Amino acid sequence: MPTIAWITWHVGWWWSVALDHAHGRPPREREAVGWPGDENAVAWLRELAADWGGVLDRLSEMDAPAAFPWPPEAGLTVAHQAAWVNAELMKNVAEIGQLRLLRAAQATSG
């Protein structure tokens, strides 16, 4: 079972790579994205969110091609990428919520 720490790292990793693509930078490798630890994870995710918000604010062509998280030949757009980021965030937040509920249930039963 994944931990909240692993899920927050995972969010940080894929969001960093999505931002690399959005900024036209070479995408970083998984191993290059480290988890900042309990005390810095929230600030890290807030920075990524602010950067992503800036990307969305600057978008003028939602129908432009986007090659992440799928191969370039998929023919998907920036709008698809933005929707994918939103869906991933919702999924990961739900996973964190489930782990918190599980932890609370274990704490009250033991």
Kinemage of the C-alpha trace (Angstrom):
@kinemage 1
@onewidth
@group {chain A} dominant
@subgroup {mainchain}
@vectorlist {calphas} color= white
{ca met a 1} P 0.000 0.000 0.000
{ca pro a 2} L 1.416 3.406 -0.888
{ca thr a 3} L 2.033 5.961 1.822
{ca ile a 4} L 0.980 9.600 1.860
{ca ala a 5} L 4.658 10.472 1.466
{ca trp a 6} L 4.936 8.313 -1.668
{ca ile a 7} L 1.749 9.787 -3.154
{ca thr a 8} L 2.951 13.353 -2.544
{ca trp a 9} L 6.288 12.469 -4.170
{ca his a 10} L 4.407 10.935 -7.097
{ca val a 11} L 2.320 14.106 -7.531
{ca gly a 12} L 5.493 16.185 -7.392
{ca trp a 13} L 7.230 13.973 -9.935
{ca trp a 14} L 4.514 13.908 -12.606
{ca trp a 15} L 3.619 17.564 -12.080
{ca ser a 16} L 7.291 18.549 -12.419
{ca val a 17} L 7.511 16.612 -15.671
{ca ala a 18} L 4.250 18.140 -16.951
{ca leu a 19} L 5.704 21.567 -16.151
{ca asp a 20} L 8.946 20.692 -17.947
{ca his a 21} L 6.923 19.903 -21.057
{ca ala a 22} L 4.774 23.022 -20.678
{ca his a 23} L 7.875 25.215 -20.373
{ca gly a 24} L 9.633 23.503 -23.291
{ca arg a 25} L 12.374 22.062 -21.045
{ca pro a 26} L 13.743 18.546 -21.318
{ca pro a 27} L 11.669 16.425 -18.918
{ca arg a 28} L 13.537 15.287 -15.841
{ca glu a 29} L 13.960 11.626 -15.014
{ca arg a 30} L 12.062 10.055 -12.119
{ca glu a 31} L 15.277 9.660 -10.152
{ca ala a 32} L 15.963 13.398 -10.462
{ca val a 33} L 12.838 14.325 -8.477
{ca gly a 34} L 13.352 13.863 -4.771
{ca trp a 35} L 10.748 14.029 -2.050
{ca pro a 36} L 11.402 17.124 0.098
{ca gly a 37} L 10.291 15.504 3.357
{ca asp a 38} L 7.363 15.979 5.727
{ca glu a 39} L 8.164 19.567 6.629
{ca asn a 40} L 8.576 20.818 3.046
{ca ala a 41} L 6.121 18.697 1.027
{ca val a 42} L 3.188 21.125 1.248
{ca ala a 43} L 5.331 24.114 0.221
{ca trp a 44} L 6.753 22.076 -2.686
{ca leu a 45} L 3.295 21.152 -3.946
{ca arg a 46} L 2.101 24.751 -3.550
{ca glu a 47} L 5.044 25.933 -5.663
{ca leu a 48} L 4.160 23.409 -8.353
{ca ala a 49} L 0.523 24.530 -8.223
{ca ala a 50} L 1.532 28.188 -8.590
{ca asp a 51} L 3.791 27.337 -11.531
{ca trp a 52} L 0.988 25.317 -13.169
{ca gly a 53} L -1.452 28.190 -12.591
{ca gly a 54} L 0.985 30.480 -14.397
{ca val a 55} L 1.171 28.021 -17.286
{ca leu a 56} L -2.629 27.953 -17.536
{ca asp a 57} L -2.825 31.761 -17.378
{ca arg a 58} L -0.440 32.063 -20.327
{ca leu a 59} L -2.139 29.491 -22.526
{ca ser a 60} L -3.607 30.936 -25.656
{ca glu a 61} L -4.029 27.824 -27.773
{ca met a 62} L -5.720 25.010 -25.934
{ca asp a 63} L -5.915 23.071 -29.194
{ca ala a 64} L -2.130 23.136 -29.663
{ca pro a 65} L -0.479 19.702 -29.675
{ca ala a 66} L 0.773 18.304 -26.363
{ca ala a 67} L 3.046 15.284 -26.107
{ca phe a 68} L 2.769 14.529 -22.415
{ca pro a 69} L 1.753 12.210 -20.779
{ca trp a 70} L 1.186 10.342 -24.042
{ca pro a 71} L 3.335 9.939 -27.141
{ca pro a 72} L 3.398 12.819 -29.647
{ca glu a 73} L 1.650 10.739 -32.303
{ca ala a 74} L -1.437 10.441 -30.064
{ca gly a 75} L -2.649 13.743 -31.493
{ca leu a 76} L -3.844 15.090 -28.141
{ca thr a 77} L -3.888 18.753 -27.177
{ca val a 78} L -2.946 21.141 -24.408
{ca ala a 79} L -6.600 20.985 -23.301
{ca his a 80} L -6.235 17.213 -22.906
{ca gln a 81} L -3.044 17.730 -20.906
{ca ala a 82} L -4.710 20.264 -18.595
{ca ala a 83} L -7.635 17.883 -18.069
{ca trp a 84} L -5.202 15.036 -17.351
{ca val a 85} L -3.396 17.115 -14.701
{ca asn a 86} L -6.743 17.926 -13.076
{ca ala a 87} L -7.833 14.274 -13.099
{ca glu a 88} L -4.503 13.105 -11.667
{ca leu a 89} L -4.741 15.669 -8.874
{ca met a 90} L -8.278 14.572 -8.008
{ca lys a 91} L -7.241 10.915 -8.001
{ca asn a 92} L -4.183 11.512 -5.847
{ca val a 93} L -6.071 13.689 -3.348
{ca ala a 94} L -8.709 10.945 -3.051
{ca glu a 95} L -5.949 8.390 -2.431
{ca ile a 96} L -4.470 10.560 0.320
{ca gly a 97} L -7.939 10.936 1.845
{ca gln a 98} L -8.440 7.163 1.846
{ca leu a 99} L -5.071 6.636 3.542
{ca arg a 100} L -5.943 9.225 6.183
{ca leu a 101} L -9.263 7.478 6.867
{ca leu a 102} L -7.519 4.128 7.089
{ca arg a 103} L -4.956 5.538 9.504
{ca ala a 104} L -7.714 7.081 11.669
{ca ala a 105} L -9.635 3.798 11.741
{ca gln a 106} L -6.515 1.915 12.775
{ca ala a 107} L -5.773 4.439 15.509
{ca thr a 108} L -9.247 4.093 17.028
{ca ser a 109} L -9.334 0.293 16.850
{ca gly a 110} L -5.976 -0.324 18.418
